[in-house]
Amino acid sequence: MLGYMDDEALHRTLTSGRVTFWSRSRGEYWRKGDTSGHVQYVRQVALDCDGDTLLITVRQVGAACHTGTRTCFTGRTLPSVTLPEATTP
């Protein structure tokens, strides 16, 4: 899944062991699973090279998506041109 974090959400995530997001639509912080029981426990947090994206590896309890699936991307592949793998001489 994809979620938005500000500094406070990241702090809460790093110090609690539970993934916390900032909900722009609700205007409040929320932890995945507080109402659904589908909790995300932090396993690892990685920061990308320019510091604007986090990859959080979690232990997912229950579904990750509100549709009840393990991922938010099931069956959502878009058609695209696929180029052959590059070969090295």
N, C-alpha and C positions, 0 to 999 in steps of 0.2 A: 504494500500500500504506500501511498504518498501522503505526507502530512507536512504542515507548516510549523516551524519552531522559531520562537524568538529567544533571546538570551535567557529569559526566565524559564521557559519550557525546557531548554537544554539543561539548565542548572537542575531543575526538578528531575529530569531524566537521569542525569549523571549521579545524583545523590540519593535517589529513591530506588533505582533498579527497575522502575516501571516507566514505560514510554509515555511521555506527556507532550501534548500538542497544544498550539494556540489555534483556536477556532476563530477564523476571521468572520464567519457568518454568525456565530453565536456571541462573539466578543468575550470569550472566556477560555480558560485553560480546561482541557479535558484529558483524562487518562483512558486509553483504549481499554475497554472491558469493565469500567465502573458500573455501567448499567446492563451490559449484555453478558458479562462473565467471560468474554473472549479476550483474555488478558495477554499483553505482550511484556515479557520479562527480558531485560537487556542482557545480551551475551557479550556484545562488543560494539563500540562506537568508533567509526573511522571518519576522518575529515579529508575532503578532497584537496588537491594540490593548490587551489587558489582560495580555499577556506570559505566557500559559499554553499557547499553541499555536504550533508552527513549521510553515511550509510550505517544504519543501525541494524545489526543482526540480533534477532530476538528468538526466544522460545515462545512460540505462539500456542496459546491454550484456546481451542475452539477455532471458529472461523475468523479470518482477518477482514473479510468484506461484509458489508451490511446485507449482501444477498445470500449470505450463509456459506460462501465458498472459502476455501483456504487462501485464495489470492484474489485480488481485485482485477486481475488480468485474464482470467479464464475465458476462453472463447472470444477474445477481443483483438485477435491478430488482424492487422490491416494488410491488404494486398500491396506488395511493393516489388520493385525490380530488385533482383538479387544478383549481385556481381560475383563472378568466380573468385575464388581465393587467390590472393597474390602469390606468385611463385618467385623464389629467389634463385638466381643463377648459380 
